[in-house]
Amino acid sequence: MSVCMGLHRKGKDIVIGICDSELLGNVFSNGDLVLDLVKYSAFYGKEEDEEIIKKNLIGATTINIVGEKAIEIAVKSGVITKKDLKNTIEINGIKHLQVFR
């Protein structure tokens, strides 16, 4: 299973989106919550090596994470704490977490 990463800079902010690649191109919903990985697929960039993703996560000010493997990589990188994991939501069984630093 591979993970895609998109890196976006705006001023001093570095926003990274990481997503399990097989989830891109799908829309997941649960009541009013919608995770549109068709409309926003470009935000998640292209497939990247796990080590490259971990290096980039370290400097990010905002991280948007979708999927089991993506969350696992973020945890391995050390940028996600147990407290952060408590904020994980599930939309139709797909894990989603946003972290602001």
N, C-alpha and C positions, 0 to 999 in steps of 0.2 A: 504494500500500500504506500502510495507516495503522497506528498504534501506540497501544495502550491503556496507561494509567498509573493505578496506585493508590498513594496516599500514606497511610501509617499512622504515627501518632505514639504513642510509649509512653515517658513520662518525657522524658529528653533525647534518646532515639533517634528517628531518622526513617528509616523503612523504605519504600523505593519498589520497586514491581514494575512493570516495563515488558515488554510482549509484543506481537509482531506480531499485529494483530487477527484475521487469518484463521486463526491457530493456536488461538484460544480455542474451547472446546467439543470439543476432541479429547484423546485420551489417547495418548501415545507411550511405547514401552517398548523396552528393549534389555537382555535378560537380567534382572538384578535391579533395574535402574534404570527407574523409572517417572516420567514427567512428566505429571501429571494436570491438564489445563487445563479439565476439566469441573468437578471437585470444587473446585478453587481459582480458578475464573475470577473470582470477586468480588475476589480479592486484586489483580488487575490493573486494576480500575476500569473507566474508560470511555475512549473515543478522545479523544486530546488533540493539540493542535498541537505540532509539533516544538520550537518555541521555548519553549513552556511546560514541556515535558518537560525540556529542557536546563537551564532555570533551576532547576527543582526538584531535579534530580540533584546540583547543586553542594552543597546542604546536607545530602544524605543520609548517614546513617551505615552503612546497609546497602542494597545494590542487588541486586535479583534480576532478571535479564535473560533473555528468551527470544526467539529469532528473529534473523534477519539484520538486518532494518531497525532493531530495537530496539538491537542491539549497535552498529550504525553511528551511531545518534543518541548513544549513550553515549560513543563515541569522539570524535565531533564536539564534545561538551560539554567534553571535556578531563578528565573524571573517571575515565576508563579508560586505564590505561597499557599499554605493550607487555607488561610483566610480568603484568598482570592478564589480558590476552588469552591468555596461555599456559595459564591455568587453565580455559579454555573446554572444555566437554565436549559431545559430540553424543549425543543419544538418538534413535535411529531417524532420523538425518539432521537433527535440529533442534538448533541451537546453544543452549546454556544456560550462563550465567555468573553467579556470585555474587561480590560484592565487599563486603568489610567494611573500614570505615575508623574 
